[in-house]
Amino acid sequence: MSNNRPTEADETLLDECSTTTSGCASAERVFALLDCPETIPEPTDPVALERVDGRIELFWLA
């Protein structure tokens, strides 16, 4: 009588395969988003900034 139950090593390998497959599917979705055309049009009359000091200020709008 043979034992067809997977060993601990088999289960570890199957878990790694599942994780890898999930990662590949996620990467495909990310690359599909990166390949999308831009939806924000370039401004027709851009405004030149007088001074840029490299700071970003975040504030909460309620």
DSSP file (Angstrom, degrees, kcal/mol; ACC not computed):
  #  RESIDUE AA STRUCTURE BP1 BP2  ACC     N-H-->O    O-->H-N    N-H-->O    O-->H-N    TCO  KAPPA ALPHA  PHI   PSI    X-CA   Y-CA   Z-CA
    1    1 A M              0   0    0      0, 0.0     2,-0.2     0, 0.0     0, 0.0   0.000 360.0 360.0 360.0 124.2    0.0    0.0    0.0
    2    2 A S        -     0   0    0      2,-0.0     2,-0.7     1,-0.0     0, 0.0  -0.629 360.0-130.0 -96.0 152.5    1.6    3.3   -1.1
    3    3 A N        -     0   0    0     -2,-0.2    -1,-0.0     1,-0.1     0, 0.0  -0.890  22.0-179.1-101.2 112.4    1.3    6.6    0.7
    4    4 A N        +     0   0    0     -2,-0.7    -1,-0.1     2,-0.1    -2,-0.0   0.282  42.4 118.9 -95.7   9.4    0.2    9.3   -1.8
    5    5 A R  S    S-     0   0    0      1,-0.1     2,-0.1     0, 0.0    -2,-0.1  -0.543  71.1-109.1 -76.0 141.1    0.2   12.2    0.8
    6    6 A P        -     0   0    0      0, 0.0    -1,-0.1     0, 0.0     2,-0.1  -0.401  29.9-127.1 -70.2 145.6    2.7   15.0    0.1
    7    7 A T     >  -     0   0    0     -2,-0.1     4,-2.3     1,-0.1     5,-0.2  -0.277  30.6 -98.4 -80.8 174.5    5.7   15.3    2.3
    8    8 A E  H  > S+     0   0    0      1,-0.2     4,-2.2     2,-0.2     5,-0.2   0.887 126.8  52.2 -62.0 -38.4    6.7   18.5    4.1
    9    9 A A  H  > S+     0   0    0      2,-0.2     4,-2.3     1,-0.2    -1,-0.2   0.892 108.4  51.3 -65.0 -39.2    9.2   19.3    1.3
   10   10 A D  H  > S+     0   0    0      2,-0.2     4,-2.5     1,-0.2    -2,-0.2   0.921 110.3  48.6 -62.6 -43.9    6.4   18.8   -1.3
   11   11 A E  H  X S+     0   0    0     -4,-2.3     4,-2.4     2,-0.2    -2,-0.2   0.892 110.5  51.1 -64.6 -39.7    4.1   21.2    0.5
   12   12 A T  H  X S+     0   0    0     -4,-2.2     4,-2.2     2,-0.2    -1,-0.2   0.919 111.1  48.3 -63.1 -43.3    6.9   23.8    0.7
   13   13 A L  H  X S+     0   0    0     -4,-2.3     4,-2.3     1,-0.2    -2,-0.2   0.910 111.4  49.6 -63.8 -42.6    7.6   23.5   -3.0
   14   14 A L  H  X S+     0   0    0     -4,-2.5     4,-2.2     2,-0.2    -1,-0.2   0.887 110.0  51.3 -64.0 -38.7    3.9   23.8   -3.8
   15   15 A D  H  X S+     0   0    0     -4,-2.4     4,-2.3     2,-0.2    -2,-0.2   0.914 110.6  48.7 -63.7 -42.2    3.6   26.9   -1.6
   16   16 A E  H  X S+     0   0    0     -4,-2.2     4,-2.6     2,-0.2    -2,-0.2   0.891 110.4  50.9 -65.3 -39.8    6.6   28.5   -3.3
   17   17 A C  H  X S+     0   0    0     -4,-2.3     4,-2.4     2,-0.2    -1,-0.2   0.908 110.7  49.2 -63.0 -41.5    5.1   27.7   -6.7
   18   18 A S  H  X S+     0   0    0     -4,-2.2     4,-2.2     2,-0.2    -2,-0.2   0.914 112.1  48.1 -64.2 -43.2    1.9   29.3   -5.7
   19   19 A T  H  X S+     0   0    0     -4,-2.3     4,-2.3     2,-0.2    -2,-0.2   0.906 112.4  49.1 -63.8 -42.7    3.7   32.4   -4.4
   20   20 A T  H  X S+     0   0    0     -4,-2.6     4,-2.3     2,-0.2    -2,-0.2   0.909 110.9  49.6 -64.3 -42.9    5.7   32.7   -7.6
   21   21 A T  H  X S+     0   0    0     -4,-2.4     4,-2.1     1,-0.2    -1,-0.2   0.907 111.5  49.0 -62.5 -42.4    2.6   32.4   -9.8
   22   22 A S  H  X S+     0   0    0     -4,-2.2     4,-2.1     1,-0.2    -2,-0.2   0.895 110.8  50.9 -64.2 -40.7    0.8   35.1   -7.7
   23   23 A G  H  X S+     0   0    0     -4,-2.3     4,-2.4     2,-0.2    -2,-0.2   0.891 109.2  50.4 -64.0 -40.4    3.9   37.4   -8.0
   24   24 A C  H  X S+     0   0    0     -4,-2.3     4,-2.1     2,-0.2    -2,-0.2   0.904 110.0  50.1 -64.8 -41.4    4.0   36.9  -11.8
   25   25 A A  H  X S+     0   0    0     -4,-2.1     4,-1.7     1,-0.2    -2,-0.2   0.900 111.0  49.6 -64.0 -39.9    0.3   37.7  -12.1
   26   26 A S  H  X S+     0   0    0     -4,-2.1     4,-2.3     1,-0.2    -2,-0.2   0.912 109.2  51.9 -64.8 -42.1    0.8   40.9  -10.0
   27   27 A A  H  X S+     0   0    0     -4,-2.4     4,-2.8     1,-0.2     5,-0.2   0.891 106.5  54.2 -62.4 -39.3    3.8   41.9  -12.2
   28   28 A E  H  X S+     0   0    0     -4,-2.1     4,-1.9     1,-0.2    -1,-0.2   0.905 109.1  48.4 -60.9 -41.0    1.7   41.5  -15.3
   29   29 A R  H  X S+     0   0    0     -4,-1.7     4,-1.8     2,-0.2    -2,-0.2   0.900 111.8  49.2 -66.8 -40.2   -1.0   43.8  -13.8
   30   30 A V  H  X S+     0   0    0     -4,-2.3     4,-2.2     1,-0.2    -2,-0.2   0.938 112.0  47.6 -64.1 -46.4    1.6   46.4  -12.9
   31   31 A F  H  X S+     0   0    0     -4,-2.8     4,-1.6     1,-0.2    -1,-0.2   0.846 108.3  55.8 -65.4 -32.8    3.2   46.4  -16.3
   32   32 A A  H  < S+     0   0    0     -4,-1.9     4,-0.5    -5,-0.2    -1,-0.2   0.900 109.1  47.3 -64.5 -39.5   -0.2   46.7  -17.9
   33   33 A L  H >< S+     0   0    0     -4,-1.8     3,-1.1     1,-0.2    -2,-0.2   0.899 110.4  51.7 -67.0 -40.0   -0.8   49.9  -15.9
   34   34 A L  H 3< S+     0   0    0     -4,-2.2    -1,-0.2     1,-0.2    -2,-0.2   0.803 106.9  54.5 -66.6 -27.9    2.6   51.2  -16.8
   35   35 A D  T 3< S+     0   0    0     -4,-1.6    -1,-0.2    -5,-0.2    -2,-0.2   0.565  84.3 109.6 -82.4  -8.8    1.9   50.6  -20.5
   36   36 A C  S <  S-     0   0    0     -3,-1.1     3,-0.1    -4,-0.5    -3,-0.0  -0.381  77.4-107.9 -67.3 143.8   -1.4   52.6  -20.4
   37   37 A P        -     0   0    0      0, 0.0     2,-0.1     0, 0.0    -1,-0.1  -0.349  41.3 -93.6 -67.7 154.1   -1.3   56.0  -22.2
   38   38 A E        -     0   0    0      1,-0.1     0, 0.0     2,-0.1     0, 0.0  -0.448  31.6-166.6 -68.2 139.8   -1.3   59.1  -20.1
   39   39 A T        +     0   0    0     -2,-0.1    -1,-0.1    -3,-0.1    -3,-0.0   0.511  64.9  86.8-105.4  -8.0   -4.8   60.5  -19.5
   40   40 A I  S    S-     0   0    0      3,-0.0    -2,-0.1     1,-0.0     2,-0.0  -0.841  76.3-138.2 -94.8 116.9   -3.7   63.9  -18.2
   41   41 A P        -     0   0    0      0, 0.0    -2,-0.1     0, 0.0     3,-0.1  -0.349  21.9-102.0 -73.2 153.6   -3.2   66.3  -21.2
   42   42 A E        -     0   0    0      1,-0.1     2,-0.1    -2,-0.0     3,-0.0  -0.494  47.2-101.4 -67.8 141.6   -0.3   68.7  -21.3
   43   43 A P        -     0   0    0      0, 0.0    -1,-0.1     0, 0.0    -3,-0.0  -0.387  20.1-147.4 -67.2 143.2   -1.4   72.3  -20.4
   44   44 A T  S    S+     0   0    0      1,-0.3    -2,-0.0    -2,-0.1     0, 0.0   0.792  95.6  25.7 -80.0 -28.1   -1.9   74.6  -23.4
   45   45 A D  S    S-     0   0    0      2,-0.0    -1,-0.3    -3,-0.0    -3,-0.0  -0.633  84.7-166.9-134.5  76.2   -0.7   77.7  -21.4
   46   46 A P        -     0   0    0      0, 0.0     2,-0.5     0, 0.0    -4,-0.0  -0.261  17.5-126.9 -67.5 152.1    1.6   76.5  -18.6
   47   47 A V        -     0   0    0      0, 0.0     2,-0.3     0, 0.0    -2,-0.0  -0.860  18.3-130.3-101.0 129.4    2.6   78.9  -15.9
   48   48 A A        -     0   0    0     -2,-0.5     2,-0.3     1,-0.0     0, 0.0  -0.613  21.7-127.7 -78.2 135.1    6.3   79.5  -15.2
   49   49 A L        -     0   0    0     -2,-0.3     3,-0.2     1,-0.1    -1,-0.0  -0.655   9.6-154.3 -83.7 137.4    7.3   79.2  -11.5
   50   50 A E  S    S+     0   0    0     -2,-0.3     2,-0.4     1,-0.3    -1,-0.1   0.913  77.2   6.2 -76.7 -43.1    9.2   82.1  -10.0
   51   51 A R        -     0   0    0      0, 0.0     2,-0.5     0, 0.0    -1,-0.3  -0.994  57.1-171.2-146.2 134.0   11.0   80.1   -7.3
   52   52 A V        +     0   0    0     -2,-0.4    -3,-0.0    -3,-0.2     0, 0.0  -0.990   4.7 178.2-125.3 121.7   11.1   76.4   -6.4
   53   53 A D        -     0   0    0     -2,-0.5     3,-0.1     2,-0.2    -1,-0.1   0.382  48.0-112.3-107.2   5.0   12.8   75.5   -3.1
   54   54 A G  S    S+     0   0    0      1,-0.3     2,-0.3     0, 0.0    -2,-0.0   0.579  73.2 127.8  82.6   9.0   12.3   71.7   -3.2
   55   55 A R        -     0   0    0      2,-0.0     2,-0.5     0, 0.0    -1,-0.3  -0.751  43.1-157.3-100.5 148.1    9.8   71.5   -0.3
   56   56 A I        -     0   0    0     -2,-0.3     2,-0.5    -3,-0.1     0, 0.0  -0.992   6.7-158.4-122.1 126.3    6.5   69.8   -0.4
   57   57 A E        -     0   0    0     -2,-0.5     2,-0.4     2,-0.0    -2,-0.0  -0.915   5.1-161.3-108.1 125.7    3.8   70.8    2.1
   58   58 A L        +     0   0    0     -2,-0.5     2,-0.3     2,-0.0    -2,-0.0  -0.866  13.9 173.5-104.7 137.2    1.0   68.4    2.8
   59   59 A F        -     0   0    0     -2,-0.4     2,-0.5     2,-0.0    -2,-0.0  -0.963  29.5-114.4-141.7 159.3   -2.2   69.6    4.4
   60   60 A W        -     0   0    0     -2,-0.3     2,-0.6     2,-0.0    -2,-0.0  -0.797  18.3-157.6 -99.4 129.3   -5.6   68.0    5.2
   61   61 A L              0   0    0     -2,-0.5    -2,-0.0     1,-0.1     0, 0.0  -0.929 360.0 360.0-104.4 123.6   -8.8   69.1    3.5
   62   62 A A              0   0    0     -2,-0.6    -1,-0.1     0, 0.0    -2,-0.0   0.413 360.0 360.0-108.1 360.0  -11.9   68.2    5.5
